[in-house]
């Protein structure tokens, strides 16, 4: 038995999770993808009252499941994921009263370990310069 039993090594390659929201789409960075273990499908959850979004890995059969990290993506070196659906951008823009045609935002992610999800509090968004 070793004193180090129960420890895990820290992965310096992941980085802090965040999402950037611009007129061109919503991009989840490598840190987000890796911390969620590059799931093939996720569902996007929106809490408009609290102005937060979350992504949670799920099965392909889960209601509103969407492709996140395809097999092709897993085999490439690019691990950021972009969603550019106009309805999604309009929904977020309206909820936050953002003009995405002239402004872009970055929101840090918070891992929700018990729910196997990543939370983004849009109230804490930082405007990108």
C-alpha positions as CSV (number, residue, x, y, z in Angstrom):
1,X,0.0,0.0,0.0
2,X,1.3,3.4,-1.0
3,X,0.7,6.8,0.5
4,X,-0.3,7.9,-3.0
5,X,-3.1,5.4,-3.4
6,X,-6.2,7.4,-4.2
7,X,-4.4,10.2,-6.0
8,X,-4.8,10.8,-9.7
9,X,-2.4,12.6,-12.0
10,X,-3.3,16.1,-13.2
11,X,-3.7,16.6,-16.9
12,X,-2.0,19.9,-17.9
13,X,-3.2,19.5,-21.5
14,X,-6.9,20.1,-20.7
15,X,-7.0,23.7,-19.7
16,X,-9.9,25.6,-18.1
17,X,-13.3,25.0,-19.6
18,X,-15.1,27.9,-21.3
19,X,-17.5,28.7,-24.1
20,X,-17.2,31.7,-26.4
21,X,-20.4,33.1,-28.0
22,X,-20.0,35.2,-31.1
23,X,-22.1,36.1,-34.2
24,X,-20.5,33.0,-35.8
25,X,-21.5,30.5,-33.2
26,X,-21.1,29.0,-29.7
27,X,-17.7,27.4,-29.3
28,X,-16.8,25.0,-26.5
29,X,-13.0,24.9,-26.0
30,X,-10.7,21.9,-25.6
31,X,-10.9,22.1,-21.8
32,X,-14.7,21.7,-21.9
33,X,-14.5,18.8,-24.4
34,X,-11.8,17.0,-22.4
35,X,-13.4,17.4,-19.0
36,X,-16.6,15.9,-20.3
37,X,-14.5,13.1,-21.9
38,X,-15.4,14.0,-25.5
39,X,-19.0,12.5,-25.4
40,X,-20.5,11.6,-28.8
41,X,-23.9,13.2,-27.7
42,X,-24.9,15.9,-25.3
43,X,-28.0,17.8,-24.5
44,X,-28.0,21.6,-24.1
45,X,-30.0,22.7,-21.1
46,X,-31.1,26.3,-20.7
47,X,-32.3,28.1,-17.5
48,X,-33.6,31.4,-18.8
49,X,-34.7,32.6,-15.3
50,X,-31.2,32.2,-14.0
51,X,-29.6,33.0,-17.4
52,X,-27.4,29.8,-17.4
53,X,-26.7,27.0,-19.8
54,X,-25.3,23.6,-19.3
55,X,-24.2,20.7,-21.5
56,X,-24.6,17.1,-20.3
57,X,-23.4,14.0,-22.0
58,X,-26.3,11.7,-23.0
59,X,-27.3,8.8,-25.2
60,X,-28.3,9.3,-28.8
61,X,-31.8,8.3,-27.9
62,X,-32.2,11.0,-25.2
63,X,-34.7,13.7,-26.1
64,X,-33.0,16.7,-27.9
65,X,-29.6,14.9,-28.0
66,X,-27.2,16.5,-30.4
67,X,-23.9,15.3,-31.8
68,X,-21.0,16.8,-29.9
69,X,-17.8,14.8,-30.3
70,X,-18.0,12.6,-33.4
71,X,-15.6,9.8,-34.0
72,X,-14.0,11.9,-36.7
73,X,-13.5,14.7,-34.1
74,X,-12.0,12.3,-31.6
75,X,-9.4,11.3,-34.1
76,X,-8.4,14.9,-35.0
77,X,-6.2,17.2,-33.1
78,X,-8.9,19.9,-33.0
79,X,-11.0,19.4,-29.9
80,X,-13.1,22.5,-29.8
81,X,-16.8,22.2,-30.8
82,X,-18.8,24.9,-32.5
83,X,-22.5,25.2,-32.8
84,X,-23.7,27.8,-35.3
85,X,-27.4,27.3,-35.3
86,X,-29.1,30.7,-35.8
87,X,-32.0,29.7,-33.5
88,X,-29.6,28.9,-30.7
89,X,-27.7,32.2,-31.1
90,X,-31.0,34.1,-31.2
91,X,-32.2,32.4,-28.1
92,X,-29.1,33.2,-26.1
93,X,-28.8,36.7,-27.5
94,X,-32.4,37.5,-26.6
95,X,-32.1,35.9,-23.1
96,X,-29.0,38.0,-22.4
97,X,-30.0,41.1,-24.4
98,X,-26.7,40.9,-26.3
99,X,-26.0,42.3,-29.7
100,X,-23.8,39.5,-31.1
101,X,-23.3,41.4,-34.4
102,X,-21.1,43.8,-32.5
103,X,-20.0,42.0,-29.4
104,X,-18.6,38.6,-28.4
105,X,-18.5,36.9,-25.0
106,X,-16.6,34.3,-23.1
107,X,-18.0,32.3,-20.2
108,X,-16.0,30.1,-17.9
109,X,-17.4,26.6,-17.3
110,X,-18.0,25.0,-13.9
111,X,-17.9,21.2,-13.9
112,X,-20.9,19.6,-12.1
113,X,-19.4,16.3,-11.2
114,X,-22.4,14.8,-9.6
115,X,-24.6,15.6,-12.7
116,X,-21.8,14.8,-15.2
117,X,-22.4,18.2,-16.8
118,X,-20.7,21.5,-17.4
119,X,-22.4,24.7,-16.3
120,X,-22.0,28.2,-17.8
121,X,-23.4,31.1,-15.9
122,X,-24.0,33.7,-18.6
123,X,-24.4,36.4,-16.0
124,X,-20.6,36.1,-15.5
125,X,-19.8,36.5,-19.2
126,X,-16.8,38.6,-20.1
127,X,-16.9,40.6,-23.3
128,X,-14.1,39.7,-25.7
129,X,-12.2,42.6,-27.1
